[in-house]
Every structure is written in structure tokens, then in C-alpha cells.
Amino acid sequence: MIKKTPAELSVMKSLAFFAVVFQSALLYVMNHRSPHAEEAIMISILFQVVKFSAPVFVFLVGFHIAQQTDAIHYSRYMSHKWRELIVPYITWSFIYLILFSSHSHAFEAVKQLLLGEAAPHLWYVVMIIQFHLLIVAIVPFFRWLNEKKYWKLFIIVSAITYMGFITFISPIVQSKSYIHYVDRTFLAYFFYFCLGSMAAYTLPSWRKFVIRAIPLNTFLFLSLFIFVGYELFISQGVFSIDLSAITYLKPSMVLYVTSEIVLLYGLSITIVQTKSRLYTTLRFVSRYTYGAYIGHVFFLYMFAPTIPTTIYSLLQAVILFTITTVASVGICYMIHATPFSLLFIGQAREHRTLSIPTISKLKKGIPS
């Protein structure tokens, strides 16, 4: 199926994919290469810069689900998502279980499959499929909100509710009990989903807001970036930094990531309007982001031993990121038209893009 979608969303999707691969590369170097304290500080700073990946993906899913204008045939919709999302997830989960798991009994394998624990990044698929399962309730509710013109009120209430919920669960997700798995439920990310849905329903106004907010939001983002960095170094110390402790699920990170999403949307609009090779490349990559996302850790661990350990740790991470990105997207491109496509990468689809006004028109409030 070919869907119309705003061109800037393809850019955002590719940027989020690059961010998650860079996170994986930084995390690998931090955990396996023992960088010096100065390098560890720089790595942690960059890690926080690219920490927007999962919330951006949730934002985009919210946007696309809000675009559902036809009557939803639930079984047909879920059958499509089974082929598009779950089949590749199961395939790669078993690959990661073979490569990484030290447990041989079936119960542990099923547990890791259901909870997205076969590899560090697979929790996202377990979480995001929950939004698709709830689509028959979500779409009618969003249509009602749009008819009543309640979007602004809804986002304000959602933001307040979400901040309260995150404040409550923040200590829980650090625990070792089963209750900490709340971090991979749709409840832990619903605000970004709602924000994406609002953007879809109010697209001209949303674009205008994003562009006009760039000066103030840039200042807000930089302030929050300094604050979350301060939180990290105060809580851990510069000689004992643990990147896995940088979680989305605390109030300061919610504010930080939300600001970054708005900033990235404005950046994506700017990239689209340049019509440059960068835009062409990002649009190409966006077709394969899901398959490349779930498979990238395999390629990262395949190529990591080839990176020299004698060079700077940060340079190791950049090289590993580059090789992993090229390999992940390249393999997806090569197999997308083969029978192996559905097993490993899902269904790579072409999207028609909607036109986008120039930035000067957006500032003046001229709709597309």
C-alpha cells in the first residue's frame, strides 16, 4: 500500500534510526573498550544528544495511526502488522538468542521473546505493537477529539498525566522485580504517541508552531541538555559512568526529549526544503529503517572486532556506527525484493509525500 505522508516524517525516521545505531556503537565502546575518563565524558554527552530515537519512533507511529481515515478491519490490520513487524522480530530474536543467550531451556527463550530481551533494542517492538493492538479504540477517540476541537486541552492533560506517571514509576524501573517491566508498556511512552497524533490532525498549525518555536525551543533544549548532563555526572561521577542508566523514564528526560522532538521536526522541514542529496539519502534510508533497526546489533557485533583498539575510543564508535549503518541498510536494500524480505525486514514500502510550504510561508501561517 502506498500512503501519503509528510516528507519531513521520512527524514525524522532516518535521523532516529541513525541515532539508535550511534547509541549502540557508543554503548559497545563504553562497555567493551574501557575508554579513558575524558573520552567517557564525551561519549556520555553524545549519547544524551542522540537519546531521542525511541520517543521519535513512537511519535511517528502516533502520526501514522492518526492518518487512518478508512474503517478499520481489525483482523486484516493485525494480519498486516504480523507480517510487517512481528515476523521479522521473531526471526531476529531467535538469531540473537543463539548468539547472545546463555540459557538453553525453552521457558527462558519464550520469556525473552515476549519481553523483548533477546537483544538490548528489541524491547521497542514489544512496546510499539501494543499501540497497534489498541487501534480500534485509539482511532475513534482521536476522531472524536478532532471533531470537538479538544486537541490543545488533550495534550495539556496528557502532558500533566504523563509527567505524574513518570515521576511515580521512575524509581520502579530501576528495581530488579518484575514490576520494572512497566518500561516496555505503551503507558511508559503514550505522551509521544499522543503528540504525534495531534501533529497529524493539526499539521498546518503544528508546522507553523514548530518553525516559530525554533529560537525559544533551541534555548530550552540547550538548558535541558545541560541539566540532564549535570544529573548524570552528579548521580554517577565522571569515573563511573553507566550509559544504561540514562533512561527516558524520568521527568527531566521527558522535558528534554519533547523539546528535542520539536527541534528535530523543524530540522527535518529545513532538510526537506533544501532538496539536497542529504534529503534524497534520508528518504531512501527511511524505507528500510525497521529491518535495519532490528538487525543492526547483529552487524555491530560482527564488525566490532575489526575496529582497531589503538585509536581513540570515540573514533572507534564513529567507525563502528558508519560500518553498521551501511551494512544494515545495504543488506535490507539487497533482500527487500526477495522471499527473505518478510522474514528479516518486514515490508519496505514506498510513500508518496505531501507538499510542504516554505519556511517563510510557515512563519506567516500559510497552510499547505
N, C-alpha and C positions, 0 to 999 in steps of 0.2 A: 504494500500500500504506500502511495506517495502522499505525504502530508505537507500542507503549507505550514511553515514555521518561520518566525522572525530570524533573519540572518544572524543577528548577534548571539542567538542561543547556540548555534553551531560553534561559534568562536569560544563562548564560555565553556561549552562541553570539552573542547580540546584543551583549553587552559586548565580545567580541573583535572583532566587526565594527566597532563604534564606535571601538575602539582603533586598528584599521588605517586607518580613514578619517582619524582625527585625526593619525596618524603621517604620512600622505600630505600633509595640509594643512600640518603643521609643516615637513615637508621641502621643500615647494614654496616656502613663505615664506622659509625659510632660504636656499634656493638662488637665488631669483629676486627677492627684495626687499631684500637686504643690510641686515638689522637691525643696530642698534647692539649693542655688546658686551654691555651689560646685558640686552638683550632676547634675544640669542643664548644667554646662560646660562640664562635662564628657559625658553626654547624647548627647549634640550637636556635640562633637568631634566624637563619634561613629557613629552618624547619617551621618556625612560627609564621613566617611570611607565607609559606605555601600550605598552611594548615586549613585552607578554605575548601579543600576538594570535596569531602563528603557532603557538607551543607549545600554546596553549589549543585551537586548532583541531585540532592533532594529538592532543591528549588526548581530545577529543570523538570523533574518528574511531576511536581505540582503544576507547573506551567502546562505541560503536555496533557495531563489528565484533565485539566480545566478546559482544554480545547475540544473535548468530546462533545460534539453537538448532536450526534445521532442517538437514537435509542440504544441502550447498552444490552447486548445479548451476552449475559454473564458467562455462560459456559463457553461460548465462542471466544470471548475476550480472554478468559483464563487459559483456554487451549493455546491461544496465540502467545501469551506470556510464558506458558510452559516451554514452548519451542524457543522463544526469543531469549528468555532469561534463565530458566531453571535447568534445562538440559545442559547447556554449557557449564553452568555452576556445578552440576553433579559430576560431569566429566573431569573438570579441573580439580574438584575436591578429592576425587579418588587418586588423581595424579599426585596431588600434594600429600595425601595420606601415605602413599607409597614412599614418597621422597623424605618426608619430614617426621612422620609419626613413629613413635617407639612402641605404640600399643598395637597388639595383634588381635585382640578379641573384638567381636562384631559390635558389642554394645558401645564400646568407646568410639568406634568408627561411625556408628549411627548418631551418637551424641555430637560428635564434631561436625558431622554433615548438617544436622538440624540447627546447630548453634553457630555455624559459620566459623569453626575453629580449625579447619584443616590447614588454613594459611592465615596470616595476620589480617589480610584485607578482605576476606570473604564475609565477615560479619555484615558488611554493607548490603549484600544481596539478600540475606535473611531479613534485614530490616526493611529494605525498599519493597520487597514483594508484599509486605503487609499492607502498604498503601493500595496496591493493585487489588488485593483481596477485598478491600473495603470500598471499591469504586462505586458499587451500586448505592451506597449511602452518601458518599462524598459528592458525586456529581450533582444529584438533585439538590443537595444542601447548598452548593455553590451557586447553582442557578437561582435558587430562592434568594440568596444574598444579593445577587446581581439585580434581580427584579425589584427588590426592596431598597436598593442603593445603600446597603449596610456595610460596604467593604471597609471603609475607614474605621467604623466602630468595631467591626470584627477583628481587624488587625491589631487595634489597640488592646482589646480584651484578650486576644490570643497572646500578644507580647507579654502582658502582665501575668497571665496564667502560666505561660511558659517559663518566665523568669522565676516565678514562685516554685514551679515544679522542679526546675533545675537546681535551685537552691536547696530543695528538700532531698533530691536524690544524689547530689554531688558527693556526700560522704559515703553513700551506699555503694556507688560504682567502684570505689576503691577497696571494698571488702572482698573477702575470699568466698563468701557464701553464694548460693545460687541466686539470691536476690539481685546480685550485681549485674545479672544478665538483662536488667532493665535497659542497659546501654545499647541493646540491639533491638529494641522495640520501636514501633513507629512513634510512640509517645515522646521518646527522647529527642525527636527531630521534627515534630509536627509543625513548629512555627515556620521553618524554612519552606516546608511544603505549602503552608497557607500563604506565605509571602509570594511564592511562585505562582500560585493560583490567582491571587489578586493582580499580579502583574499581567497575567494572560487576559483577564477580564477588563482591565483598565489600561491597556497597552499604550495608547497615545499619552495619557496622563502620567503613566509610570515612566515612560521615556523622558518626558519633559521634566519630571521631578528628578530623575537620575542625573540629567545633564546640569540642571540648575543647582543641584546639591554638591557638585564636584568640589568647589572651593572649601565650603564648610566641612564636607564629609572627609576631605583629604586631611584637614587639621584634626578632625575627630579620630580618624584611623591612626594617624601617627601618634596621637596621645594615648590611644588604647594599646597600640603596639608597644610603646614604652612601658605602659603599666603591666601588661601581661608578661613582658620580659622581666620586669622587676619582680613580679610574683614568682616566676620560675627560679630566678637566681637566689631570692631570699629563702624559698622553701627547700632548695636542694644544695645550694652552694656551687661555686664555679668549678670545683674539683670533683664533683659527684653528680653530674648532670645525667638524668634519665629521660630520654625523649619520649618514652612510652607513657610518662606521667603527664605529658601535655595533652590534656583531654578537652574535647568540645563541651563537656558537661559540667561547666561551672559558669556563673553569671558573667564574669569578666570576658570569658571567651565567647559567650553568646553575643555580647555587645560588639566585640572585636570582629567576629566573623560576619555579623549582619552588616556592619559598616563596610567590610571588605567586599561583600557580595554586591552592594550598591556601587562601590567603586569599580569593581570588575565589569559590571554591566555597562557603565559609562565607557570604560576602556574598550569593551567589545564593540560598542556602537562606533567608536572612533576608528577601530581597526577595519570594520565593515566599510566605512565610508572612504577609506584610503584606496580600496580595490587593489591592494598591492599583492605581491607574491605571498606575503605573510598571511593575508586573508585567504588566499587560494589554498595554501598549505593547511591552515587550520580547518578550513571547510572539508578538505579531503580527510584529514585525521578524524574528524568528528564522526565519520561513517563507521569507524572501527573501534570506537573508544571502549565499548563494553567488552568485546572479546579481548582487546589489548589490555584492558584493566584486569580482568580475572586471570589472564595468562602471564602478566608481566613479571610476577615474582619468580616464576619458573625460569625465565630468561635472565633475570637478575642474578640468581644463584648459579646459573650456567656460566655466565661471563665474569662474575666477580673474581674467581681465582686467576683470571688472565690479567687483572689490573695490577701493575707494579706497586709494591708496598713501600718503595723507596721515595716516592713522590709525596707531596703534601696531601693530607687526608681529604681536604676539601676538593682538590683537583681529582683525586680518586673518585669521589662522589659524582663530580660533574661528568667524568668519562663514563662511569657506570650508568648514570642516568641517560646519557646520549646513546650508548650502545643498546641499552634495554629498550628505550623508546623506539629506536629504528627497528630493532628485531621484532618487538611486539606488534607494531603497526604493519611492518613488512610481511610478517607471517600471516596476519589477518587478511591483508590485501591479496596475498597469493592463494589462500584457500577459500576465500569467500564465495567463489563460484563453483566449488567442488562439493561432492557429497559430504565432506568432512565439516563443512561450514556450520551446520546446525549443531553438531556435536561440540565444537570448540569455540565458536564465536557468536552463535546465535544468528540473527538475520540482519545483515548490514543493509540499511535502507537509504535510498536517495530522498532528499527532502526538497520540495520547492520552497523558495524563500520569499517572504513578503518584502515589499519595498520599504525603505526606511528614509525619513526626511533628513535633510542636512542638519548639522548641529545648530546652525543659526535659526532654522525654522523651529527646531525643538525648543530653543530658548524663547522664541516668540509664541510658542504654544500652538503652532500649526500642526494639525494631526496628519497621520499618514493616510 
